[in-house]
Amino acid sequence: MLAESASLTTDIVEVGVDYLSMSMPEGAVNHAEWCNKAALFISSIGNEGNELRYGGFQGYEGWYCAGCFYGVRIDGAHIHLPGSYADRAFSTLYDREAHYSRLDIQSTVRFEPFSTELAEREESNANAANNQLPGNRRRLIRLIRDSNAGRTLYVGVRTSPVYCRLYNKEAKSTSDIYTHCWRYEVETHNQVATSTASRLINSGASIYALIASLVWQTFKERGIEPPYTKQQESAALPTQVRQESDIDRKLNWLSTQVRPCVLKLAQAVNRDILMEALGLADTLPVEP
């Protein structure tokens, strides 16, 4: 990959845990302490301006908030967290008695110059590596394209212990942080997820350097070599991307969707009528 162009430069923009789904059995030594930490974490997400909603998930009863869930049932407790929430909570919630049903790790790499065709090239490399395997061990390889230059290359099946995807992060995000970026993502399940969590915590090295290395190794085994060096791995850190809260989204909706309509109506009807239609008539100042 690096040999394709002498002018190609790459940089790791961020690495981290990208999804966490774990359960703590009722009889675990640290069950009560872990439940308290998990509940406090969900509460903290609510304090950031997100709606807490009571609900259930696979027999657990608890709270949803910003795509996250924490709940309990008779045999234990469960939490699942997407994106940067998973990365923030991973070390705090780790427990050797917990079962990890899913753990995703990722490296996000900026390419200069940038090409939307990286997935096509890596599909060819993945197929070449796949053809070296016995027929019964070959992995499913799929490339999905969309009209917005989006590309996602999948290697494996979702039900397997390890499932990989490479996608155009720039096309999937509105954040300037991901300009010219591709994301290498490894999704692990059950025994592999649980052992990966333990390895990250107990390695004695930087979690983020190890994540970058594990992502590199996993893709390399599938014929795809993420274009970064050991030196870049050792310096890899998470990017602190601010999560958009429910309040942020509602304010943005008011600004982009409601405000233009209100301004247009204000030219056609009396202000009192407009405020009454908005249910804000009682907030009007009383005329002297």
N, C-alpha and C positions, 0 to 999 in steps of 0.2 A: 504494500500500500504506500509506504513512504518512498519507495523507489520509483513510483509512477511519475513524480515530478520533483525536480531539484528545488523548485521554488515553493513547494508545499510546506507550510508551517502549521503546527497544531499545538493546542494548549488545553489542558484539563480545566474546564470552567467550574465544575463541581462534581463531587461524588457523595454518596450517602445511601442510607436505607430509604427505600421509596415506597414500601408497603409493609405493614406489620399486622399479622393476625395471630393471636396467641391466647391460650387458655391456661388458667391456674386451677388445679384440682382442689376440692374442698379440704382434703386431708393434708395438704402441703404445710410444711412448718411455717412458711412466711405468708400463708394465705391471707390473713386479715391485714397484715401490713401492705401486701401487694394490692389488695382491693382498695385500700385507702389511697395509695399513690395513683392508681388508675382513675378513681373517682375524682381526685383533685385535678388530674390532668384534663379530663373532660370538662370539669368546671372552669378551668383556666381558659379553655377554648371559648366557652360561653362568655367569659369576661372580656374577651377580645372583640365582642360585638356580634357574636353568632348566636342563633336561636337554639336553646336546649329544648328537646322534644322527647317526651316519655314514649317508649315503645318496646317492641320485642324483636328478638332475632334468634331463630332456631331454639326456642324454649327459654332463652335468657330474657330477663326483663331489666330494662335500664334506660339509658339516655342516648339519643342521637344528637350530634352536633357537628355541623360543617363536614358531613360525609364520614364522621367517626361514630363509633358506638362502643359503649361499655355497659355490661349487664351481668346479672348473676342468676343462677338457678341452683337446684338442690345439690348438684354434683360439683359445682365450682363457679368460676367467673371467666368472662371472656372480654377481650377488647380487640377492635380492629381499627387501624389508622392508615390513611393514605398520605402519600407525598411527604412534605416537610414535617407534618405532624408525626409521622412514623420515625423520622430521623431524630426529631427533638426528644421523643419519649424512649427510644430504644434502650439506651444505657440505663436510664432510671428504672424501667420496668423489667429489665432482664432478671430472670430467676432460673436457676439450674433445674428446678422442679417443673417449670412451665413446659407446655407443649406448643410448638410453633406450627400452625397449619399452613402458614404462608409467610415468607420473608423475601422481599425483593431488594436487590442492590443495583446501583447504577453508576456509570461514569458518563459525564456529558462533556463532549470535546468540540472545541471551535476549530474550524478549518479555514485557512486562508491560502489560496483562493477556495471559495465555497462551491460545491457542486451538488445539485439535486439528484445526480445520477449515482451517488455512492452506493445506494441500496442495490441497484442493478449490478454493479461490479462485484459487490460482496455476495450477491445471490449466486453468481458464477463461481466464486471461490468456495462457497458453502457446498454447492453441488459437486464440485471437483473432490472436496474432502469426503463428502457423503458416498461418492462412488468407490472410495477405497475401503468402505466398510462392508462386512457381509450383508447380504440382503435383508436378513431379519433384524439387523441393528441400525438400518438406515433411518434417518430422521425425516420428518415431513418438513419441507421448505416451501414457504409461501411469501410472495411479494404482493402487497396491496398498494395501489396508487390512487390518488385523488386529483381533482382538477386544480387544487391549490398548491401544487408541487409537493404535496404530502406523500411520503413513501414510508412504508413499514415492512421490514423483512422479519418474518417469524421463522425460527428454527426449533422444531420439536412440536409437541402437542401439549395442550393446556393441562392435561391430566398426568403428565409425566413428572418425575421428581425435579427435573430442571427444564426450564423453558426460556428461550432467549428471544429478544426482539431488538432490532436496530431501527431507529426512526428519526426522521427530520424534525428535530425539536423546534427549530425556527418556525416551521409551518404549523406546529401544534400550540404555540404560545404567543401571547401578545406582549411579553416582556422583552425589552431590549437586551436583557442579560443573555438571552439565548440566540441572538443574531449569529447566523452562520454556524449553528451548532447541530451536531448529531448526538443522539443518546444511545448508549449501549446498556441494555437492561437485562438482568438475570432474575427470573422468578423461580424460587425454590419452594418445595412443599414437604410437609410432614417431617420424616426423619432427616432429610437433607436440610430442610429449613432449621430444624432444631440443632443439628450439629454445626451449621453455619453460624447461628447465633452464638453458640458456645465458643466457637473458634474466634469470632470477632472480639468477644469480651475477654477471653483468656490468652490472647496472643502475646500480650506484653508490649506490643507495638501500637502505632497509631491505627485506630479503627479505620480511618479514611484511607490511609495508605494500603491497608490490607484489602479493603473493598475494591480499590482501583486494581490491585493485583489479581484478586479473585475474578473480577469481571474480565480482565485481560486473558487470564488462563482459560476461563470457560468458553469465551468466544474463539480463542486460538484453537482449542480442541475441536471446534466446529468449522475450521478453515477460514475464520475471519480474524484478522489481527488488528485490534484497536491501535491506532498510530500514536502511542505515547511511550515514553521511556521509563525506566526504573526511577530515574531522578525526578521526573514529573509525578510519578506515583507517590514518592515520599513527601512531596510538597502539596498533595491534593487535600483540599478542604471543602466543606459544604458551603454553598452560597446562601446567605441569609435573605431569601426572597420573601417579602412580606405577603402573607396570605390575605386575599381579599375577603373581608368579613361580610356577613349578611347586611350590616348597616352600609358598608361601602357599596355593595351591589344595589341596594335600594336607593341610595343617594345618586348613583350613576344612572339608574333608571329614571328617577325624577328629572335629572338634568338633561338626559338625551331624549327621553320619550314624552314625558309629561310637560316639561317647560315649553317646548315649541307649540304644543296644542293650546296651552293656557294663554300664551302670548297672542296667538291668532284669535282666540275667543275674546280676549280683552279688547280687541279692536272692533268687535261686533256687539258686545253686550255691556250693560252697566256692571261696575265692579261689585256691587252688592249681590247681583244675580250670580256672578261668577263665584264669589266666596260662598254663597249659599249652596251652589251646586257641588262645591268641594267639601261641604260640611264644616266650613270655617266661619260661618256667619257670626257665631257667638264671640269670635275673637276680634271682631271689628271694634274700634274705639267708639264710644258713645259720643255723638255730636253734642256740643254745648247748646 
